Amino acid sequence: MLKILHTADIHLGTRFSSLGSKATSQREQLRTTFKNIMTMAINEGVDIVLIAGDLFDSNQQPQRNIDLVVEQFNRLGQNNTPICLIPGTHDCLDFSSIYRKVDLEGQCPNVKVFTGEDITYQEYPHINLTVYGKPNLSNRSYISPLEGLRPSTSTRFHIAMAHGSAYIPGRIAEDDHVFKLDEIEASGMNYIALGHWHRMYACPGRLPAWYPGPPEWLPDQREMGSVLLVSLSDSAEVKVEPKRVGLRDYDEIVVEMSEIPEVATLKKKLLEGTSRNLIRRATLKGLCDIELIVDAEELESDLGEEFFHLKVIDESHPKLKEIPEVGFEERLIMAKFVNLMKEKIESSGEEEKDIAEAALQYGIALLEGKDIL
């Protein structure tokens, strides 16, 4: 039995600018999660760790992140646990690559960084394994990272690493290090450890090829990732077990504003299922009562302490049909405002229409002397 820990897309050094004051905390959490991955590898007694690209978010890193990686890799070295990694798209092997500036192999004897322009391999005879890998030389490429992949040794197990996109017609850019599913099937590998997609995904087909997703939340992530514990038996059976190591949770909710009579009800809805480690993206949709004025930024400020981070996006519109065609005759300013704004809405494009509808909603509320949230 061969036991592997497969991870990718850790992205040490991510800025998290969208998190505002919480950015520093999440950068530190990435470092903690990386240490937790190494601890899991030790506790699980894995035979090898595979990092399938984007260990770093960029090739410019503070020294403390480099020191952290060296420290943690050497923890596994003390257990004689080898580590293989490939440069990905964010930390690609270009002229400024961090892997050219930092000699990880020299500082960590248990580490193999794949730096050849073509697929190369590293044998581990003590576990009867050969690992194959190829670095991404730039962040975009039309060349498949699996091109020409075939077994090259007589070891029992053959595993490849690749950082790129499985080809899906019409959905994947052709210069995104694309590989096709038939390349997986033709590779002759026992398992392919993938990176690049920010969600856990098993490629369809007979031969197991998996993306683990980032182990800790990143700004473009919609599903929580994990690390994968992969077991290969002597009979070539492969078992893949996802393991959660990250701290943050993420969800997206949609609030139908036609069902919200007042601000207090809206706040209660936004707070459902909250926790201090939850990153929530809440979208307000539908037609809301014309008297219910919502300020997304104030909602974020009022409720933000109940989450790790809350983002409110207001895509709702006032119920214009509730504005009478002739209802403000005795209030000339109100009547003129409503008629002018209706004309503006009817003649506007989609983007300008949204702004005009919001202006109508705010304007009526202000002219009637109502408070605006």
N, C-alpha and C positions, 0 to 999 in steps of 0.2 A: 504494500500500500504506500503510495506517494501522497503527501499532504502539502498543499500549496496555499499561500495567501496571495490573492490577486487584488490589487488596488490600482487606481488611476485617478487623474484629475484632482489632485489634492490642492493645487494652486496656492502654495505658500506665497505670501506677499500680496494677495488680492487686496485692493484698496477699499472696497465696500463703500464708495462715496455716496451711494443711495441711502445708506443707513444713518447718515448724519453723525450725531454724537455717539452712536453705537458702533461706528466703524472700527475703532480701536479694539473694542471688546471682541468683535467677531474675528479680527485678524489674530488676536491672541487665542481665540477658540480654535482656529485652524491649526495653530501650533500644538495646542493640547490634543486635538484629535489625531494629529500625526503621531504624537507620542503614544497615544492610546492604541494606534494601529500596531506599532512596534511591540507594545506590551502584549497585545493579543497574539501576535506571532510567537512570542516567547511562551505565553501561557498555553497556547494550543499545540505547541511542539511541532510547528510546521517544518518541512524539509527545506523550503525555499520561499522567498518573497519576490513577487513580480510587480513592478510599477510600470504600467503601460502608458507612460507619457504624462506631461504636464504636472510633474512634481512641483514645479515652480510656476507662478503666474506670469513671469517674464524673466528675461535674462539679466535684468538689473535687480539685484537683491541686496538687502542689508546684510552685513556680516553676521548678525545674530541668527538669521535664517540658515545661512551656510553652516555656522557652528552647530546649530540644532540638528541639521541633517547628519553631519559628521558624527556628532555625539550619539544619535539614535542608531545610525547604521553600525557603529562600533559596539553598541549594546548587543545587537544580534551577532556581531562578530565574536563576541565572547562566548556565545553559544554555538559557534561554528555554523551559523545559519547564513547561507549565501543570499545575496540580493541581486536581482537583474533589473535594469531599467533602460528605457529608451527615451530620448528627447521627443517631446510632442510638438504641438503647434505653438503653444505659448513659450515654451523653453526650447525651441528648435535649435538644431545644430548649425546655425549660421555663423558668420565671421565673429559676431559678438557673443556667442553662446556662453552661458555660464559653465558649460561642461568643457569649454576650452580654457576658461579662466581659473577654474577650480579643479584640482586633480583628486576627484573623489576616490578613484581606484588606488592612488598612492596613499591617501589618508585612511582608507577603509579597505583592507586587503580582501574582505569578503564580498566586495561590490564589483559587478561587471556593468559598465556603461557601453551600450552598443553605439559605436561611432563610425562604422564603415559605411561607405556610400551605398553599398548593396547589402542584401541580407547576409549576415554572418551568424556564427553559432558558438556556443560555449558548452562544453561537455562537463558533466558532473558524474564521474564514474561511480562514486560511492553511493549515489542514489539511482544509478542507471538511467540518467536523464540528460537530454540535450535541449538547450533553450536557444531559440532562433529570434533574431531581432534586427530591425533596421531603423535608424533615426529619421525623423522628419528634418530635412535640410532647410526647410522654409515653412512659413505658416500656410501657404497654399501650394498645391501641386496636383497635376493631372496624372501622376504616376501612382499606381496601386502599391500600398505598403506590403502587399502579399505577393507581388509579381515574382514568379520564379521560385516560390517556396516549395521545397521538397525535403524529405529526410536526407541527412548527409552523413549520418553515423549509424553504428549498429547498437546503440543503447536501446533499452526496452521502451522508454518513454520519450516522446517528442512534443514539445510545447513551443508555440510561437507567440510573440508579442507584436501588436500593431496598433498604431494610433491613427484613426481615420474613420470614414463613414461607410457603412454598408449602403450599397446602391439601392435607392428607391426612386424609380422614374418620376420626374416632375417635382420631387421634393428635396433632392440633394444636389448641391452645386457640384459640377463636374470637376472643379479644381480643389475639392475638399478632401484630398487624399482618399479617393473613393476606391473601394474594392467590391467585387461582385461575389455573390454567394457561391457560385460554382468554383471560385478560387479557394474558398474555404474547403469545399468538398474534395477538391483535387490536391490539397496540400499534403495529405498523408500524416497530419498531426493528430495527436490524441486530444489536444485542447488548444484553443487560441484565446489568449488574454488580450482583450481589446480595451482601448481608451478613446476618449474624445466626446462621446455622447454623455450629456449630463442627466442621465437617468439609467436605471438598471434595465438591461435588455438582453434577451437571449436571441441570437440570430436563428431563423428557422433552418432546419436541415438536420441531417444525421450527425454531423460532426459538431460537438459543442463549441460554440464561440460566444463569449459573453462580454457585455459592458457592465461594470459594477456601478457606474455613476459616481459622482463625487462623494466622499465619505462624510463631508460636512457641507452645510448649505452655502451655495454661491448665488450671486444676484440673478442669474438667468435660469435658476433651477426651479422646476415645477413639481418634481417628485423627489422624495428623499432617497438618497443613494445608500450605499453600504460598502463593505468589503466582501469578497467572496472567498470562502474556504472551499477549495477544490480537492477532492480525493480521487485518485486514480488507482484502481485495483490491478492486480496482475492479469486479470481477464479482460482488461481494457475498459471496464465499466467506469464511467465518470459520474461523480456525484457533486453537485454544486449547492452550497449552503450559504445564503446571504446572511451577513452579520451586521447589525446596526452598531456604529461606533460614534456617530455624531451626536451633538447635544441639541441642536436647534430642530424644531419642527416647522413645517411650512404648510399653509393651506390657502385656498382661494374660495371666497364666498361671494354669492350674488344676492343682493337684497332687492326685492321687488317693492318699489316705493309706493305702488298703489295700495299696498297692504299696511302702510305705516301712517298712522293718524297724527303722530306728534313726535317731537325730537326725543323724548324720553324712551319711546318705544324703539326708535332707531338705535339709540345707544345700547339698549338692552339686547337688541338683535346682534349688534356688532360684537358684544362681549360674550356671546354664547361660546362655551368651550375654550375660553381663553387660558393662557398660561404665560409665565414670565419668559419662557423659552420659545414662544410661538411667534413666527413671522407670518402675518396675515395680510393678504391683498383683498380688500373688499370693494366690490363694484356695485354702485347704486344704479339701478335700471328702472325703466318703466315710467309711467306718468304719475307724478306726485301731486298732492293737494297744492293748489296755488298759494295757500297760506303757509305752507311748510317750506321754509327757506333753509337750505343746508350749506354750510361752509366746510368743505372737506378738510382743510388745514386745521380748523378749530376742532373738528372731531378727532383728528390725529393727535392734537395737543391734549385734549381733555381725557382721551382714553389710552394714550400711548403708554403710560406707566404700567398698564395691565398686560402688555405684550412685550416681547423683545423688540418688535417693530411692527407698526401698523401703517398701512398705506390705504387711503380711501380715494377711490376714483368715482367722481359723480358724472354718470352718463344719463341721469334722469331728466325729464322734461315736465314742465307744468301742464296740467290738464287744460289746454287752451279752450276746449269746448265748454268749460265752465265759465268762461268770460262771455257775458251776454253781448250780442251784437249791438244792442241799444240798452245800456244799463247805467250809463254815467252822464246822461243828458244834463243833469243838474250840477254836475261837477265837470266843468268844461276842460280843465287841465287834464283830468283823468281820462276823459273821453278822447281828447286829441291824442294823448299818449298811446292809448290802446289801439286806436285806428292806425296811427303811424307805424307802430311796431308790428301790427298784423300785416300791413303792406310790405314792410321790410322782410318779414318772415317768408311771405309768399314769393318774393322776388329774389331771395337769397339762394346761394349754393349751399351744399350740405354743411360745410364748416361754419360759414357765416350764419346759417340758420340756427345752429346750436347756440351761438353767441347771442343772437337776437332773441331767441326764446328765453334764455336765461335772463337777459336784460329786461324783458317784459315781466318775468316773474318777480325779479328784485324791485323793479320800478313800481308795480302795483302795491307791493307790500310796504315800500317806503312812503308812497303817497297816502296810504291808509294809516301811517303812523305806527306800523308794527315793528317789533324787534326782529333783527335778522341774525340768525346763528352763523 
